[in-house]
């Protein structure tokens, strides 16, 4: 240990240790000098004798330095200093290589940050792998995924032995604050075991109890840390204070940890998931309303939980009145890992994007190898001279490796900076709309990935450079300036192979971007079933305390529409429980009078909207037959409805849908619960423009759809957003406690619904453009170097009668051969990538000849343009000057 400490001290404090050593040697010489004087010598002779006896000071100092030195560190530092000097001598080369590597690494780091937050990083809960989610599925009825029900939660509680905890969650919104100063925020209604299932406990106070899960005792709330700090200034005595939620006073019983966030939820406070006996009854078994999560016991598996739930569901179905309908719909409960299920929709797209940027990094690495090979060829004489002066091949290779890794470090530092900027750029593409997208950010994991990535790339780039230098012969290097200087055949083949690889990868990226672009174009060309221009939409939440029955809700809607219609610039207005492309989750099975379903046909699930006012006119949904619903229908006891064309075709393919009757569910309801069709309208896209399955949408009067969250839809004569301020003021005048929020034109909602398709197209286009540029640079570099190496040969040929056109054709032909080979491999690779992207693309086949043709033309133009410049330079070589050189 003393020896190690001594060496480290000598390495870190080199000058001080050298001074101490010199002082100690001088003391030895002085001591010997005094001994010689005492023996009778004169001072000068005594000092000379002492120095002869001690030996050469410089040699002894050097021997001491070698003993105390750490050779590999000394050699590494020497190589780094030499490499830095060489890079400073070639600023153009250094700038190009660092920028190339920085761009490629930056793109990879930005996408990796998204991948890490969404797919890789574990959820911030204890043992997150044991958390699962359960949802109801009705595949035969076209409903692959739906929410669970409150009865599902209570019937399974304590009866599924694989779970240590079972909890229910309902994300919603609520009006917070006192009258005149209210705001609408996202909240979550949760069961008593919700925080226990996640393994999280409040930092202040307690969690909910089972006794607080009823309407009579649910006047409690738990705050998030941000809400506590913003609304209560982080008051440590906040427990016991109150907050108004939808007009009700709630007592604060807890504050959550700062890091707590449930998946992508933006809930700012939590209240009990209260319910009554009717909502918990088995008759509501298939009334979807909650997310159901569970925590597996340490010894339990997901398969065991799935099997136990299936057995339990079979037992429960014996007491459910409509069990046959549910069975015909293929009802089953699906259990999946919580995180995997939450990010399942975005996973294929992210994997595709990560593959794209890895391809870009591969192109950049190949380009860097080509540049370094060219540089190594130009330095062959220097390396040969160093070897002739005693440098071993290991030292030469070590120097090359050090220079390459130094470039990689500089590129990694630039890539880290560009990656941070890339994350900010991704935020403008709607990053927060992705599952767990709000967790994407710059962190230590990204810094570690940047360092590791740059080192790995540096090593892989250095390997072919080292191989090239090891194969170089000393005699050839010494003669490289006295002979033709033409590179060896193996070196030429290696460089040309890398160019082919660049062209191939760039072709694949460009073709992939083209397919994504066509897919987006086809999606945008689909009609949503309504006219989105000049339509402004906003959400309103009606507090249950003030609007507990249908009459009060309808009265508010009537007053609101009356006031809105009087505003300048308003053409028509309506209220609905949902608007298209927002993801309707209100669905039900129907019994159509006089309709006999085909044998074995499953029940059909229908989308249901509650509407009032001039909703159809405001949305621009065309009437095909009959009439629209209006405000009068919401005041009538007679149950009327409007259906879309898909609904009418499914039940009455021969026409005559007007006047037909049906009821919700099964059984024999009274006459007052039977609906009569009074109109048929165009089918709209309720969730996704690319959804090809018929929605079978049913529109009923708002009075008969028990929802307190509604949309106001206004068609304007001018720009929609100019009416936003007036609508906010108008709603406040009607009810000071009620804000209108999420005011957006319908065109913006359509754009937001396509964000999962638009963002990959934009990113893929950027990556393809950079790849195309890198391929052009690589091709240009190889041909330029070939021209410079063969300049003397060209001069001799032209002196002997060769024409400039022949020289031009020779080098253009070289570039064309590389292009053709790269295109062949590129077409094959593009076909494979398109096949892998099949599930992401919409309306595009795996082989799109238009995309392949355009990509081929684009690659040919860029590569040939990169080749033509050095080829023209070769054709313009002056034979006299070339021979004189």
N, C-alpha and C positions, 0 to 999 in steps of 0.2 A: 504493500500500500504506500509505503514511503517513496518507493521508486516511481510508482505511478504519479503520486502527488508531485514529485520533483520534476518529472517530465512535463506534466501539465503546466506547472509554474514556469518552467523554462520556455514552453511554447507560447503561453499567454503573455509573459513578461520578458520577452526575448532581450530587449535592450538593457533592462535592469540586470538580468542574469549575466549578460556579457560583461557589463561594467563590473559586477561583483567578481567575476572570474578574472578579469584583467587586474583588478586590485589585489586579488589573492595571489596571483602569479608574481606581481610586483613585490609583494611582501616576502615571498619565497626567495626571490633574487636578492632583495635587500638583506634578508637574514644571512644568505650565503656570502654576500659581499662583506658584511661585518665580520663574519668568521674568518674570511681571507685576510682582512685588514689586521685582525687580532693575531694572525699567523705571521705577520711581517710584510705583507704585500702593500704597495702603495694603493690609494683608492681607485685610480683608473684601471690598473692591472687587476685589482681585486674584483671590480665590477665585470670586466671582460671575462675573467675566469669563472665567475658565478654564472654568467650568461651561457658560456660554453658548456658548463656542467649541467645547467637546467635544460638546455636544448632550444630548438627554434620555437619561439612563442606562438607564431602563426600556425605552425603544424599542430602544436599541442592544443591550441584553442579549437582548431578544426576537428581534432579527434574528440575533444570534449563535447563539441556540438553534436557530433554524430552519435555519441553515447546517449546524450540526453534528448535527442530528437525523436519525433514520431514520423518515420519516413513516409508512410502513405499519406499522411496529412500534408507534409511538406511538399510531396510530389503533386498532390491534388491542388494545393494552393498555387503552385507554380504553373500547373496546366491551366487553371482558371485565369490567372493573370495573363498568360500567353494567349489564351482563347479570347479574352476580353480585348486585348490589343489587336488581334486579327479581325475581330468583328468591328472594332472602331475604324480599322483601315478600309473596310468595305461597307460603308453606311447604307448604300443602296441595297445590297444583298441582305444585310441585317434587317433593314426596314421591311423588305418584302416578305422574308421568312417569318419574322415576328408578327407582322400583320396577318399573314395567312393563318398561322397557328392560332393567333388570338381570336380571329373571327370564328374559326371552326370550334375552338374550345368554348368561346363565349356562347355560341348557339347551343352547344351541348349542355353547358351549365344551366342556361335558362330553362331548357326543357327538363333537365334532370331535377331542378328545383321543384317543378310541377310534379314530376314522377315521384319524387321523394315524399312530398307532402301528401299526395293523394294515394299512391299505391304502396310505398315502401315504409314510411314512418309509422310505427305502431300508434294506435289510439292512446290518448293521454289518460288511460285508466289502468288500475291494477289488473294484471293478467288479461289484457284485452282479447286474447285469442279465445277466451271462454265465453265471450259475449256473442249471442245469436239473436236473430230477428225472425219472427214468424208472421206470415201473411197468408191470406186466403186466396186461393186460385180456383177459377172456374174455366178451365181451358176449352171445354166443349162449347161453352157459350161465348167464346172469344174474349174472356177476361182472364188473362194469364196471371195478373197480379192485382190484388185489391187490399184494402186495409183490413185489419181484424176488427172484431166488435167488442163492445164492453162485456157481453155475456161470455165471449171467448176467454177473456181475462179472468172473470170471477169463477167460471166453471173449471178452469185449468189450475187455478191457484191452489197449491198444495197437493195436486193430484198428478203432477208430472214429476216423477222421482228423480229424473236426470237433472233437474234444475234446483239450484240452491236459492235462487231468487227469480221472481217473475214480476214484470212491471209493464205498465201501459203509459203511453204518451200521446198527447194530441196537441200539435202545433196550431196556434191560432193568433188572433190579434185582439187587443183590448184598448179601450180609451183610459188613459192614465191622467190623473190630476183633477184639480178642482174646476168647477164651471168657469169658463172664460180663459182658462190656462191649460186646457187639455191637449194631449198629443196621443196619437195612435202608435202603439209599439207592438212588437211581436212578443208574445208570451207563450208559455207551455203549460198545459194542464197535465199533471202527472199523478200517478198512483203513489200510495204511501211507500212502496218499496223501490221506487225509481232510483233514488240516489244510492240505496243499498246495493241494487243490482249493478250499478256502475262502479261501486267501490269508492264512492266520494261522499264526504261528509262536510257540512257547512263549517267554515272557519269560525263563525259566530252563530250561536243558537243551535237549532236542531232541525231535523227533517220532519216531514209530515207524519201523522199517525193515521191508522185505519179509521178511527172515529171521525176524522175530518174529511172523509170522502163522501159526505152527504150534503145536500143543499142546506140543511139546517145548521151545519157546523163547519162550513168551509170558508169562514171569514179569516183566513190566514194566508200569508204570502212569504216566499223566500226570494231574496234579491240576488242578482248577479253582482260581482264585485264592481263592475263598471257602473251599473245603475246606482249602487250604494254610494259610490264616490261622486257621481254626477248629481244625483238628486238629494243626497243627504250629507254631502261633503265628508264622506268617510267617518261619520259620527260613530264612535265605538259604543254609544248607548242607544243605538238605533232599535234594538230589540224592544218590542212592546209599543213602538210607535206605529202609525197607521199610514196607509197609502190607498187612494181611491182607484178601484179597478172596475170599469164599466158601471160607475155610479155606486158601487158597493164599497164600504169601508173594510179594508183588510188589515189585520194586525201582522206586523213583521215578526217572524219567528226565527229567521235565519239569514245568513249572508254566505254565499258560496266562495270558494277559493278563486284567486285572480286567474288561474290558468284554466278554469272549467269552461268547457264548451262542448255541447253534445252534437257531434258530427257537424253538419252544416247549418244547424239551427242558429238563428240570431235572436233567440228569446232573451229578454232582458230581466224578466222575473218569472217565477213559477208559482202556480196556484194549484189547489187540489183538483183532481179529476173527479169531481162530484157527480153523482148519479142517484136516481131513485129506483124503486122496486120494478117499475115498468121498464126502464132502460136496461136493467139487469136480467129481465125475464128471458126465457128461452125463445119466446116469440121474436125477439130482436137478435137472434143468433147470427143472422146474415145481414145485419145493418152495419155496414162498415163505418168506422169512425176513429179508430186508434191504431197506433203502431204498438206492436207487442214485442218486448225484448226479454231475454232471459239470460241468466248466467249458469253455465254448466258446472256441475260439481266436479271436483278434481279428478275423480275416477270415471266420470261419464264422458261419452262421445256424442258427436252430433248425430250419428246414425241411431244411437239408442234413444235420444230425445225425439227424433223424427218418428221412430217406431212407437214410442209411448204415446205421442200425440195422436197418431193414426188410430190406435186402439181406443183412446179416450174419445175421439171424435165419433167413432162408430157407436160407442155406448150412448153418447149424448144424442145422436141422430134418432135413437129409438123414441125419444120424447119430443122431437121437433115436428110440428105439424106438416111442414112442407119439405120434409127430408127427401121425398122422391124427386122433387124439382131440383134440389141441390145436387142430388146424386146424378141426375141426368145432365146437369151442367158440368159434371166432372169435379165436383167440389173436393178439395183437399187442402190441407195446411202444409205450406212449404217452410222448412227451417233452413236458414243459411247463416254463415258467419256474418256478423254485423258489418264489419268493414268491407268485406268483399262484396256484399250485397249493395252497400251504399255507393260504391264506385264502379259497379258493373257496367253501367251505361257508358261511361267515359273511358273505360279501360282499353278497348280496341283502338280508339283514336289516339290515346296517349302512347300506346305501344308503337303505332304507326309513325307518330311524330318522332319518337325517340329513335326508331330505325332510320328515319330520314336524316336526322342530324348526325347519327353515327356514320351514315354513308357520306355525309358532307365532311366529317372529320377524316374519314378514310381518304377521300379525294385530296383534302389538304395535306395529309401525311404523305401521300404519293407525290404530290407536287413538291413538297419539301424535300423528299428523297431525291427527286430529279434535280432540283437546284443544288443540293449538296453533292450529288454525283458529278455534276458539271463543274462545281467548284473544286472538288477533289481532283478531277482530271487536269484542271488548270494549275493545280498546285503539285502535280506529280514530280516536277523537277525539284521543288523545295523539299518535299518529303524524301526524295532520293538522296539529296545532298546531306540531309540530317542523318539518314541511315549510314551514309559513307563516313560521316564524322563520328560514328559510334553509337547512335541512337538505336535501340533494339526495336524490333517490330511491335513488341508490346507497348513500348513508350509511344510509338507513332500512333498505334490504335487508341491508346489511352488518351492521347491529345485530341484525336478526332472525336472520340466519345464525349470528352469533356466539353468541347466546343458545341457539339450537338445538344447535349443536356443543358448547356448554358442558354442556347437559343430556346429550348423548350421551357426553361424557367421564365425567361422574359415573355415568351408567348403565353405561358400560364398566367402570369401577372396581368397582362393585357386582357386575356380571356376572362379572368375573374372580374375585372372592371366592366367589360362588355356584358358579362353574364348578369351583373347587377342591373345594368341598363336594360337588358333584355327582359328581366322580370317586370320592370316598370312598364315596358312596352306591352308585354302580355296582359298586364292589368287593363290596358285600353281595349283589348280584344274581348273583354267580358270574363276575365279569369275568375272573379268572385262568384260567377254563376255556376261554376263547376262544383261538383261534390267535393267538399273539403278545400275548395279553392281559396278561401279566406286565409288558410294556414300557410299558403305559399309565401316565402320571403327569403331574404338573404340571411344565412346563419352559418355557424361554424361547420356544419356538415357540408355546406357548399364550398367553403374554403378548403376543407380537407379533400373534397372531390377534385377541386381545381389543381391542388398540388399533386395528388396521386395521378390524375389524368395527364398532366403535363409530363410527369416523370415516365409514365408508361409510354406515351407517344414518343418522348425523346429516346427511350430505349429501343423501341421498334424502328424508329427512323435511323438510329445509329447503327443497327445491325448490318443493313446492306452497305452502308458507307465503310464500316470496318472490314467487311468481306471484300469490298472492292480494293481497299488499300492493302490488305494481306495478299491478294492475288497479283498486285502490281510488282513487276520485276525491276530491280534496281537499275540494270543496264538500259532498259527502255525509258525509265524516268530520266536518266542522265542525258539521253539522246533526244528527248522530246522536243527540244528547241533547235536541234541541228538537223533533224530529219523532217518528215512530213508532218509529224504531230498527230496523225490520225489515231483515234481511239481504237482499242482492240475490239474485235467482233463481239466478245462477251459483254463488254461495257456498253456498246451500242444496243445490243439486244435487250439488255436490262433496262436501259433508259426508255427505249421504244415500248417495251412491255408495260412500263409504268404509265406511259402516255395512253396506251390502249385501255388500261384499267381506269384512268381518269375519264376518258370519253364514255366508257361503258357505264360507270357510276353516275356521271352527269346525265346521260340519256335516261337512265332509270328514274332519277329524281325529277327530271323535266317531264317525263311521261306520266309519272304519278301525280305531279301537280296538275297536269292537264286533265287527267281523269277526275280529280277532285273538283276542278273548276267546272267541268261539264256537269258533274253530279249536282253541284250547287246551282248551276244555271237551270237545270231541269226542275230542281226543287222550287226555285223562285218562280218558275213559269206556271206552277200549279195554282189554279184558282182556289182561294180559301172559301169560296161560296158566298162572299159578301163583298161590298165595295168599301175598302179601307180608307179611301181618301176623305179628308175633312171630317174625321170621326175622332172625338176626344172621349177617353174613358177614365174613370176614377173610381176608387173603392170607398165604400162607406160602411162603417160598423155601427149597428144599432144596439146600444146597451140593453141587455135583458131586463134590467131593473125598470127602465122606462118604456120598453117595447116588448112586453112579455106575451102579447097575443097578436093574432093575425090582423085584427081590426086596427090596432095602433100602428102596426108596420105599414099597412096599406094606406092609412091616413097620412103617414109621413111621406110615403112615395107620391101620393096624389098632390100634396102641398108642394113638395120639391119640384115635381114636373111642371106644375102650374107656374111656379116662380121662374124656372129655367126657360120655359117657352116664351116668357116676356123679355128675356135678355136679347139685346141687339146681336144679330149675326147667327141666332139659333134657328135652324131649319126644322129639326125634330129632335125629340128626346124620349128616352125610355129607361126603365130600370129592369135589371135582370140579376138572377143569383149567380150567373157566370157569364163570361164572354168567351168567344172562341180563342183557341191556342193558349188557354190558361190551365188546361188539364182538369176537366170536369171529373169529380169523384162521386157525383150523385147518380147512381144507376139502380135499375130495378128490373125485375122480370114482370111481364104482363100476361094477362089472359084476354085474348081477343075473342069476342063473341062471334060465333059462326065460323071460326077458323079452326081447322083440324091440322095440327102439325104432321109432317110425314113421319112414318114409323121410325122410331129410334132417333129422331131429331132432337137435339138438346134444346133447352129453353134459350131464348135470346135475351141478351142484356142490352138495355137501352140507356142512352144518355138523357138526362132530364134537366130542363131549364125552367125556372119560374120567371115569368116576364109580366110587365105591365107598362102602360103608356104606349108610345109609338116606337117600341123597341125595334121592330123589324124594319121600319122606314129609316130609323136612325142608323142601324147597322148596314143598311143597303142589302138586305136579304130579299130576294125576289119572290113574289107570290105566284105560284103555278096554278092553283085552283082554290076556290072558296074565298075565305077572308082571313085577315089577321086577327090575333087577339088584341084587345085594347084594355083601357082602364075599366070599362064597364064590366068586363068579364071578371075582374078581381073583386067586384062588389056583388056579383051574382052568386046564388046558391047552386046554380046549374053548372055542372062540370063540363067545360068545353076545352078543347085542346087543338093545337096545330102540330102536324107531323112533317118531317122532311121527306124528300122523294125516296130516299133509301128505305125509310120506314114503310111508305106506301107500297113500294115494289115488293118488299118482303112479304107482306100480308095480303095485298090485293094487286097482284101482277096484272090483272085484266082491267085495272082502273076502278072507279066508283068507290074511292076511299071516303069521300065526303059523306057524313052521316053514319059511318061505321062506329061501333062502340067497343070499349074494352075497360078493364079495371086492373089496378096494380096488385101484384101478388096472385094468390089463388084462393079457392074457397067460393062462397056464395055471398058476396057483399050486398048491402042494400042498394036500391036504385040510386040513391043520392051519391054513391061513391063510384058510379059508372061514368066514364068520360065519353064524349061524343066529338068526333073529328069535324072541325069546321073549316079547316084550311090545310093546304099543302104548300111548302116552301122549298127553296133550294137546300141541298145538303151542305153543311159547313164542316170545316175541319176542327174538331174540338180540342185536339192535343198537338198534332204534328201535321205539317203540310204534306209530309211524305207518307203518312199513314194511308194505306190503300184499302183498309178494311172499312166497310160501311159503318157509320156511327149509329144509325137508327135513332135519331134525336126526336125527343118529345118535348113540346113547349106547353106548359100549363100556366094558368093564372097565378101570379105571385102569392096571392092569399093562400093557395093550397100547397106552397112549398115553404116549409118552416125553416127559413134561414135568416139570420140576422146580419150576415155579411152579404152586401149587394154591390153591384156595379151600376154607376150612372153612365149612360151612353148618350152622347150629344153629337148630332151632325150639324156642322157649322158651314156658313157661306164663305168664311175666310180661313186663315191659318188657325188650326185648332188650339194651339197653346196660348193664343192671345186671350182666350176665354178662361184660362185657368184661375187667375186671380179673382175674377168675378164669381166663379163657382165656389171657391173656398169661402169667400165672404158671405155668399148667399146661404150656404149650408150652416155657417155659424149663426146667422140671423134666425134661422128656423129652430136650431137647437144649439145653444152655446157650448154644450159638452161634446159636440160631434164634429170632428174634422173630416175632410175628404182628403184622401192620400193616394199615392201611386197614380197621379194624373199623367197620362201618356197618350199620345195619338195612337190609333190602332195600327198605323204603319210601323210605328216603333215596336209594338208588341210582335208584329210579324217578323221584323228584323231580329229581335231578341230570341224568337223561337228558332231562328236559324244560326244562332251564334255557334252551336256545336259543329256546324258544317262550314260556316264562313271563316272562322279562325284557322282551322287546319289548312284551308285553301290559301289564305294570305301567308301563313308561315311556310307552307310548302313552296309557294311561289318565290319567296325570298331565298329559301335554301337552294332551290333549283337555279336561280339567277347567280348566286355565289358559286355554285358548282360549275356552271357554264363558264364563268369568268376564270375559275381555277383551271379548268380543262384547256381553255384558250391560252392561258399563261404557260401551262406545262408544255403544250405543243409548240408554242412559239419559242420557248427556251431550248427545247431539244433541237429544233431545226436551226435556230440561230447558232447554237454551239457547233452543230455539224458544219455550218457554213464557215465559221471562224476557224475550225480545225483544218478544213480542207481548202483554205484560201490559196495556199501555194499550189496545191493540185489543180485548182480551178484556173490559176494563172498559167500553169504549164499547158493545160488543155486548150485554153483560149489562144495561147501563143502558137499552138500547133494547128489552129484553125477551127476550134469548136465555136459554135454560134451562141450568143447570149440566150436565145430561145431554148437551146438544148440544155443549157445549165439550169435555166428557170424550170423547164419541164422535169428535170431530174429531182429537184428539191420539192417541187409541188407534188410530184408523184410519190415521194417519200411520205409527205403529210397525208396524201389521199389514201395510201395503203393503211396507215395507222387509223385513219377515220373509218374506212370500210370495215376493218376488223373490229374496231370498237363498236360500230353500229350493229354488227351482227350479234355480238355478245349483249349489247344493250337491248335489242329487241327481245331476245330470249329472257333477259332479266326483267324487262318491263312486263312481259306476259306473266312471269311468276309473281311479281309484286302485285299486279292487278288481280290475280287470282286470290292472293292473300287478303286483299282489300275488299273483296266482294261484299262482305257484310256491311261495310261502311259506305260503299257507293250506292247511289240511287239512280236507277234508270240507265245504268252504264254497264255494258258487257265487259268481260275480261279482256277481250281483244277489240279495241276501238281503232279502226284503220285510220280515221281522221287524225286522232291524237298521235299515232305512230308516224304518220306522214308529216304532220307539222313539226313534231319533235325531230325527225330526221332532217328536214330542211333547215331548222334552226341550228342544229348541231353542225351540219355541213357548212353553213354560212359562217358561223363563228370560228370553226376550226380552220377552214380554208383562208379566212381573213387573217388568222394568226400565222398561217404558213406563208402567205403571199409576200409579206413584208420582208422576212429574211431571204426568201427565194429571189426577190427582186434585187436585194443587196448582193446576192451571189452573182446574178446576171450582169451587174454593173461593175464587177471587179476589174480593175485595170491590170492587165497581165504584166506590164513593165514594173509597176510598183510592187506587185505580188512577188515577182522574181527577185527584185532588188532587196525586199525584206528577207 
